[in-house]
């Protein structure tokens, strides 16, 4: 059974004769007759009573009542298949560290929707280690995160670098000091991201270079909460430079001897997205404003 046979049957029912149906469809009458014979053979039923007039059999009447629905379903399915082939329908599974999600994805997804309006996005926030696990388990298409410790199975495309900075309440003594050093920071409680934070390992190694230990270390996840935890306290916060600060919290004028942390697009090495695909297009959009 194919669409032409269904349309031929529908047109015969509408036009009441084989000849008018053939004329409307621009077919020879023999073509219409052959199509109906094939349809009857495939269905295993007789659709028309034999004779000069077009008369439906009881089975043909039941089929005629459903043929419009069958043709619409056929056309809708074909349209959906064409859309899927063009990557215009589906779901993108995107992961990202917290700072990247807030900084990059909202505008990028809005731009994607203008070109791929039938694409939906499923966004997962997590640390780099968790996002790596999601990629390996095929639960993400790609992620925006730090570079993996073992990059053999991944392709990492750097986008920008994150700097680690120190922040504190505006009334903190160190906010008004012009000669403060990092050792001075260690006299106060520290509030930093937990073990899964992008900078945790690097900052922990940095602390180990000092004989003096911090007064106290509070662990907070996500790090966007750290500025809120510092209000009206003597604690010093360790955050990424992209972290949004709230009124009353400011960055300390103190340089840390820490290397910037690369953040980029991460996907499995064997995965490739064409520029025309939704995933490929979104990656291009993400790269665009960052590289300017």
BELWORA-V360397 format. One record per residue. N is the residue number from 1. RES is the residue in one small letter. PHI is phi in degrees with one decimal (NA if undefined). OMEGA is omega as a letter, one per 40 degrees, with the letter a starting at -180 (none if undefined). D_FIRST is the distance of its C-alpha to the first C-alpha in Angstrom with 1 decimal. Layout:
N;RES;PHI;OMEGA;D_FIRST  N;RES;PHI;OMEGA;D_FIRST
//
This chain:
1;x;NA;i;0.0  2;x;-132.0;a;3.8  3;x;-63.5;a;7.0  4;x;-61.9;i;8.4  5;x;-65.4;i;6.6  6;x;-64.8;i;7.7  7;x;-66.1;i;10.9  8;x;-61.7;i;11.6  9;x;-61.6;a;11.5  10;x;-58.8;a;13.7  11;x;-69.2;i;16.0  12;x;-61.8;i;16.6  13;x;-61.9;a;17.7  14;x;-72.0;a;19.8  15;x;-89.4;i;21.4  16;x;76.0;i;21.9  17;x;-140.0;i;21.4  18;x;-67.9;a;19.0  19;x;-66.2;i;21.7  20;x;-67.9;i;22.3  21;x;-64.4;i;18.7  22;x;-62.8;i;18.6  23;x;-64.5;a;21.9  24;x;-65.0;a;20.9  25;x;-89.0;a;17.9  26;x;61.4;i;20.2  27;x;-114.3;i;18.1  28;x;-72.4;a;19.6  29;x;-62.0;i;19.0  30;x;-63.4;i;17.8  31;x;-65.9;i;14.9  32;x;-61.3;a;14.0  33;x;-60.8;i;14.5  34;x;-64.9;i;12.4  35;x;-64.4;i;9.3  36;x;-67.8;i;10.1  37;x;-62.6;i;10.9  38;x;-64.4;a;7.7  39;x;-63.0;i;6.1  40;x;-63.1;a;9.4  41;x;-65.0;a;9.4  42;x;-68.1;a;6.5  43;x;-79.8;a;8.2  44;x;76.9;i;11.5  45;x;-137.2;i;13.1  46;x;-95.6;a;14.6  47;x;-90.7;a;14.0  48;x;-120.1;i;16.9  49;x;-71.9;a;20.3  50;x;-75.4;a;21.3  51;x;153.5;a;24.1  52;x;-72.7;a;25.2  53;x;-85.5;i;24.5  54;x;-83.1;i;21.2  55;x;-129.1;a;21.5  56;x;-78.4;i;18.9  57;x;-74.8;i;19.2  58;x;-54.1;i;20.1  59;x;-66.4;i;16.6  60;x;-64.4;i;15.3  61;x;-64.9;i;18.0  62;x;-65.1;a;16.9  63;x;-65.8;a;13.3  64;x;-62.9;a;15.0  65;x;-68.5;a;17.2  66;x;-106.0;a;14.6  67;x;-64.7;i;12.2  68;x;-60.5;i;14.9  69;x;-63.4;a;15.1  70;x;-62.7;a;11.4  71;x;-68.1;i;11.6  72;x;-62.1;i;15.0  73;x;-62.9;i;14.0  74;x;-59.4;a;11.4  75;x;-65.1;i;14.3  76;x;-65.0;i;16.8  77;x;-66.3;i;15.3  78;x;-63.5;i;15.0  79;x;-65.0;i;18.5  80;x;-63.4;i;19.8  81;x;-63.2;i;18.6  82;x;-63.9;i;20.3  83;x;-65.2;i;23.4  84;x;-64.2;i;23.6  85;x;-62.2;i;23.5  86;x;-88.1;i;26.3  87;x;59.6;a;28.1  88;x;-99.2;i;28.3  89;x;-130.4;i;27.2  90;x;146.4;a;28.9  91;x;-127.4;i;32.3  92;x;-95.1;a;35.3  93;x;-107.0;a;37.7  94;x;-116.9;i;41.1  95;x;-113.3;i;44.4  96;x;-167.8;i;47.9  97;x;-69.8;a;51.6  98;x;-55.8;a;53.0  99;x;-63.5;a;54.9  100;x;-70.6;i;51.9  101;x;-57.3;a;49.6  102;x;-72.1;a;52.0  103;x;-78.6;a;53.0  104;x;-110.8;a;49.8  105;x;-68.7;a;46.5  106;x;-54.7;a;46.9  107;x;-67.9;a;47.2  108;x;-63.2;a;44.7  109;x;-70.2;i;41.9  110;x;-61.2;i;42.7  111;x;-66.2;i;42.3  112;x;-61.0;a;39.0  113;x;-62.6;i;37.6  114;x;-67.6;a;38.3  115;x;-100.6;a;36.1  116;x;-129.5;a;33.5  117;x;-65.6;a;33.4  118;x;-100.0;i;30.5  119;x;-92.3;i;32.3  120;x;-106.3;a;34.3  121;x;-121.4;i;37.3  122;x;-112.9;a;38.6  123;x;-109.6;i;42.3  124;x;-119.5;i;44.4  125;x;-101.7;i;48.2  126;x;-173.4;i;50.3  127;x;-78.8;a;52.8  128;x;-59.0;a;52.0  129;x;-61.4;a;52.1  130;x;-65.8;a;49.6  131;x;-65.5;i;47.3  132;x;-61.6;i;47.4  133;x;-62.6;i;46.4  134;x;-64.5;i;43.4  135;x;-64.7;a;42.3  136;x;-65.6;a;42.7  137;x;-92.1;i;40.7  138;x;59.9;i;37.8  139;x;-104.8;i;38.5  140;x;-135.0;i;39.4  141;x;-83.9;i;38.0  142;x;-160.1;a;41.5  143;x;-138.4;i;44.9  144;x;-113.6;a;48.0  145;x;-161.6;i;51.0  146;x;-76.0;a;53.9  147;x;-78.1;a;53.6  148;x;-73.4;i;53.0  149;x;-62.5;i;56.0  150;x;-110.8;a;53.9  151;x;-92.7;a;51.7  152;x;-61.9;a;50.4  153;x;-96.6;a;46.9  154;x;-128.6;i;46.7  155;x;-111.2;a;46.8  156;x;-114.5;a;49.2  157;x;-113.4;a;49.5  158;x;-61.1;i;52.7  159;x;-111.8;a;52.7  160;x;-161.0;i;56.1  161;x;-120.7;i;59.1  162;x;-101.7;i;60.3  163;x;-104.4;i;64.1  164;x;-90.7;a;65.8  165;x;-130.8;i;68.4  166;x;-109.7;a;70.9  167;x;-134.5;a;71.1  168;x;-159.6;i;73.5  169;x;-61.9;a;74.8  170;x;-56.9;a;76.7  171;x;-86.9;i;79.9  172;x;-64.4;a;79.6  173;x;-55.1;a;82.7  174;x;-73.4;i;80.7  175;x;-69.8;a;79.0  176;x;-116.4;i;82.4  177;x;-99.5;a;83.7  178;x;-97.9;a;83.8  179;x;-127.8;a;84.7  180;x;-69.0;i;82.5  181;x;-118.1;a;81.1  182;x;-65.0;i;78.4  183;x;-63.4;i;81.2  184;x;-65.5;i;82.1  185;x;-61.8;a;78.6  186;x;-70.5;i;79.1  187;x;-81.1;a;81.8  188;x;-120.3;i;79.2  189;x;-62.6;i;76.2  190;x;-106.6;i;72.9  191;x;-119.7;a;69.6  192;x;-137.1;i;66.7  193;x;-68.1;a;63.1  194;x;-75.2;a;62.3  195;x;-57.6;a;61.4  196;x;-91.6;a;57.9  197;x;-69.4;a;59.0  198;x;-56.5;a;58.4  199;x;-101.2;a;62.1  200;x;-54.5;a;63.4  201;x;-63.7;a;64.1  202;x;-64.2;a;65.6  203;x;-70.0;i;67.8  204;x;-62.1;i;68.9  205;x;-65.3;i;70.1  206;x;-64.7;i;71.9  207;x;-62.8;a;73.8  208;x;-67.7;i;74.8  209;x;-79.9;a;76.8  210;x;-109.9;a;79.2  211;x;-69.8;a;81.9  212;x;-77.5;i;81.9  213;x;-95.8;i;79.1  214;x;-61.1;i;77.6  215;x;-59.4;a;79.3  216;x;-168.7;i;76.0  217;x;-119.9;i;72.3  218;x;-97.0;i;69.8  219;x;-107.3;a;66.1  220;x;-130.9;i;63.6  221;x;-134.5;e;59.8  222;x;-80.5;a;58.2  223;x;-70.1;i;60.9  224;x;-63.7;i;60.1  225;x;-81.4;a;62.2  226;x;-59.0;i;65.2  227;x;-56.0;i;66.7  228;x;-68.8;a;66.6  229;x;-74.3;a;68.5  230;x;-89.7;a;71.3  231;x;-56.4;i;72.5  232;x;60.7;i;76.2  233;x;-127.6;i;76.4  234;x;-95.2;a;78.2  235;x;-74.5;i;75.1  236;x;-113.2;a;73.6  237;x;-98.1;i;69.9  238;x;-110.1;a;68.0  239;x;-136.2;i;64.8  240;x;-86.4;a;62.6  241;x;-59.1;a;63.7  242;x;-79.4;a;60.4  243;x;-65.6;i;61.1  244;x;-70.9;i;61.7  245;x;-97.9;i;65.3  246;x;-95.3;i;66.5  247;x;-55.6;a;69.6  248;x;95.6;i;72.7  249;x;-114.2;a;71.2  250;x;-137.7;i;72.0  251;x;-79.1;i;71.6  252;x;-78.1;i;74.7  253;x;-83.5;a;76.2  254;x;-145.9;a;76.1  255;x;-89.1;i;74.4  256;x;-97.8;i;72.9  257;x;-84.7;a;72.9  258;x;-117.6;i;69.2  259;x;-74.9;i;66.6  260;x;-60.2;a;63.7  261;x;-104.4;i;60.4  262;x;-71.5;i;57.4  263;x;-124.0;a;54.2  264;x;-159.4;i;50.9  265;x;-82.2;a;47.2  266;x;-123.7;i;46.4  267;x;-148.5;i;43.2  268;x;-62.1;a;42.4  269;x;-60.3;a;43.4  270;x;-82.0;a;40.0  271;x;-85.6;i;38.2  272;x;-134.1;i;37.4  273;x;-116.3;i;36.2  274;x;-66.5;a;35.3  275;x;-60.1;a;37.3  276;x;-82.7;a;34.1  277;x;-73.9;a;33.0  278;x;-61.7;a;34.2  279;x;-64.5;i;36.5  280;x;-64.0;i;37.9  281;x;-64.8;a;38.4  282;x;-63.3;i;40.3  283;x;-63.7;i;42.4  284;x;-63.0;i;43.4  285;x;-61.7;a;44.3  286;x;-62.8;a;46.4  287;x;-66.9;a;48.2  288;x;-51.3;a;49.0  289;x;-67.5;a;51.6  290;x;-74.1;a;53.2  291;x;-83.3;i;54.0  292;x;-73.8;none;55.7
//
